[in-house]
């Protein structure tokens, strides 16, 4: 018996507006930002990942 995910991919992700902690530009993220935790735009997130931070 296999595992089947019902509803997967049927509706688009809900996006939330945020301000990037590095470049301070407005961006959208697929999660609800919580206070006290930095949020990064796609470009800054990629740069931080490459640098190993």
C-alpha positions in Angstrom: 0.0 0.0 0.0 1.6 3.3 -1.1 1.3 6.7 0.5 -0.7 9.2 -1.4 -0.9 13.0 -0.7 -4.3 14.3 -1.5 -4.7 17.9 -2.5 -1.0 18.4 -3.2 -0.4 21.1 -5.7 -4.1 21.9 -6.2 -4.0 25.4 -4.9 -1.3 28.1 -5.1 0.8 28.9 -2.0 -0.4 31.9 0.0 2.3 34.6 -0.1 3.0 37.2 2.6 4.6 40.6 2.1 7.8 41.2 4.1 10.8 43.5 4.1 14.2 41.9 3.5 16.5 42.1 6.5 19.6 42.6 4.3 18.6 44.9 1.3 15.4 46.3 2.9 13.3 45.8 -0.2 9.7 44.6 -0.1 9.4 40.9 -1.0 6.9 38.1 -0.8 7.5 34.8 1.1 5.5 31.6 1.3 5.2 31.8 5.1 3.9 34.2 7.6 6.8 36.2 9.0 7.1 36.2 12.8 8.5 39.1 14.8 12.1 38.7 15.9 13.2 36.5 13.0 14.8 38.0 9.9 13.3 37.5 6.5 15.3 37.6 3.3 14.3 38.2 -0.3 15.1 35.5 -2.9 18.4 37.2 -3.9 19.7 37.8 -0.4 18.7 34.3 0.7 20.7 32.8 -2.2 23.7 34.9 -1.3 23.6 33.9 2.3 23.2 30.3 1.4 26.3 30.5 -0.9 28.3 32.1 1.9 27.4 29.4 4.3 25.8 31.7 6.9 
